[in-house]
Amino acid sequence: MTRLGDFTRQKTQAPAEYHSWKNDPSEDNYEALLTKMNPTVTSALRSYGGDQKGLKVRAKILTAQAFDTYDPERGTSLSTHIHNSLQRLHRYRSDRSSALHIPENTRLDAGLIKKYVAEYEASRGEEPSDAMISDGIGLSLAKIQRARNIGEASSSQMSSDKGDLPASKGKTAEEIWADYVYHDLGEKDKKIYQWTTGYNGSPMLNKRAIAIKLKISPAAVSQRIGRIVNKLQEYRR
């Protein structure tokens, strides 16, 4: 006799975009699936993240993980699985809201960064990566992030009087691995990493904008992104 659970599993169907991506995990198929599920992601971000702009990147990361862990045979829709996965945004939101205050020296750091970036662009005709800024003026990546976000008054820029980011205390193994990957990349790839993921508070840009900034083709940007993604996925192997 067919059990109710079996009947439910048979009736649950994943979107066509999911099957296309599962059969061919190309970037185009991933983007199509992400677009399909965007209403669900937006809803969860509003419910669990308070629709905070600073949590959008985290929502994308959790969504990508949900794609990987989804099993249609369990009888749960992909939308429900994503929504459940994004409940973790509530914890990230709480962590951010528990930060203290912006120290005055962060404003001085912002001025140093602005001056260095302007001089770098004037001499080389391109923007420096965060790693290059760090080497150039002797600031840590955490301080660069706080200085960059100072105008947004977001909780991600908050720190204690010692200058430590509260969020740095609880990095996952995946996030630590991502830091290692970033530091091992070449200068152009560091910028691509920052602009495609929002790493260290960087602004997120589309491929065409990145290609223009780096003076390479969008296809070359895609190839570099592919290599970076492969490195990021090595920690799972």
N, C-alpha and C positions, 0 to 999 in steps of 0.2 A: 504494500500500500504506500502511495506517495505521501510523504510527510509534508506538513504545512511549510516547513523551512525550505524543503526542496522545491516546492511550488513557487515560493517567493523568489528563490534564486533564479529559477527559470524565467520568471517574468521581469527580472531586473535587466535592463539593457543600458550599456554605457553609450555615450554619444559616439557618432561615427568618427569625430575628430580624435577621440581617445584611441580607437582601434587603428586609425591611420598612423598616429604617433607611435603606438606600441609596435606596429609592424615595421615602421620606418622612423626611428627617432631623430629625424632631421630637424634643423632649426625652424624651417618653414612649418612643418607639422606641429612642432611644439608651440609656435606662435599662434597657429590656428586653434589649437586646443586651449591655450591660455585666453584667447579672445572669447571663445565659446563659454568658458567658465568665469569670465570677468564679473558678471553680475553677482555670482555667488561669492567671489573674493571680496568685491566691494561691500556686499551686505555684511560679511563676517568682519571686515575691517571696521565698519561702522559700529557693529554690535560689541566687539571685543577690544578694539583698539581705539575707540572713541573718534574714529575717522582722522587720526593724527597722521599728518604728512610724513613724519619721521619713521612711521612704522610700515610704510608701503613696501620698502625693500624687504623687510622681514616677512611681510605677508607673501611676497613673491617666492621667497625661499621656502616657506612652509608649504606653499601651494605646489612647488616643484617636488618636494618630498612626498606630498600627498599623491601626486601622480604616480610616483614610484611604488608606493605602498598599497595602492588601490587594487582590490581584487573583486571583479564583478560577480564572481560566483558566491560571494558571501551575502548577497541579497541586499546590499546597501547601495544607493545611488552614488554616483561620483560627487554630485553636489553636496550630499549629506556628509560624505567622507571628508571633503575639503572643509566644509563648515566646522566639523568636529576637530579637524587638525588645527584650524586657525583659532581655536579657543585659547591656545597658548599665547596669543597676542595680549590677552588680559594680563598675564604675568609680566610680559615685556613692558606693557604700559605702566604697571605698578612700579617696576624697577626704575623706570625713567622718572616717575613722579616723586620718587624718594630722594632724588639728588638734592644737593644743598644750594650753593650759590656760585656765581661767576666771579672769580678773583679779578682784581683790577689789572694784574699783569697780563691777563689774557688780551686786553685791549692793546697793550704794548706789543704783544706777539703778533697781533693782527696787522699792526703797522709795519713790522719787520717783514712779514710774509708778503704784504702788498708791494713793498719796495723791492724785495728780491725778485718777485714774479715779473714786475715791470722791467727791471734791468735784464732779466734772463730773456724775456720776449724781445726786447730791443736788440740784444746782441745775437740771438739765435733764430728769431722769427717763429718761435713756437713756445707753448706753455711747458713749464717744468712739471714733472710728476711730484707727488707728495714726498717720495723717497729722495728726490733730488733737492727739494726744498729743505728737507730734514738735514741732509748732508751740508747744504749751503749755509744755513744759519744756525745749525746746532739745536733745533727743536725736535722733540719727539713727535711721532705721528699723532699721539693723543692730543698734544697741545695744538698741533696744526688743525686738527678736527674741531677743537673747541673754538679756536680763533676764527675758523671759516664760518661756523654757525652762530657767531655772536650776535649778528643782526637779526636772526630768526627767533631768538629767545626761546629756543626749544630746550627741553630737559636733557637732550643728549649732550649739550655743551656744558652742563653743570658739573662742578667738581668741588672737592673739599679744599681747605686752605693749603693742603700739601700738593694739590694739583693732580690728584689721582681720579680717574674716571670710575665711578661706582660700578658701571656695567662691565668693566674689565675683570672684575672679580669672578664672574661666572661664565666665562667663555666655554663653549662646547668644544669637543675635540674637532669638529668640523670647522669651527671658526678659527681655531688655532692653526689647523692645517692650511686654511685659506690665507692666513698671515704669512706662513712660510712660502706658499706659492707666490704670493705677491712680491715678496722680497727677492725671489729668485728670477723674476722676469726682467727682460730688457726694458729700457726706458720707454719705448713706444708701447710695449705690451702693458707696462704699469699704468699708463694713461688710459689705455683701452679698458683695462680691468676696473679702474676707478669710474670711468664714465658709463660703463655698462651695468655696474652693480651698485653704484653709489657708495663704494668702499670709502671708509673714513670720512663720510659726510660729503663726498664729492657730488657735484651736480650730475644728473643722469642725462645722457645724450643719445639720440638715435644714430644708426650706423652712418648715415649720410653726413651728419654733423661731425662725427668723429673723423670720417674720411677727409673732410675739408680741413679740419684742424691739423691732422697729421700729414696732409698732402699725399695721401695714398688712395687707392680705389676702394669703394665699398666692399668689393669682393675680397680684397686683401684684409680688410677689417674682419670680415666673416671668417676667413681662414685663421687669423690670429685668435679670434674668439674661440673657435673650435679647439685650437691647441690648448688654450687656457682652461677650457671646460674639461678636457681630457686630464689635465694635471689635477684639477680640483677633484675629479672623480676617483683619482688613484687611492685616496684614503679608504675607499669602500672596498677595494679589491684585496 
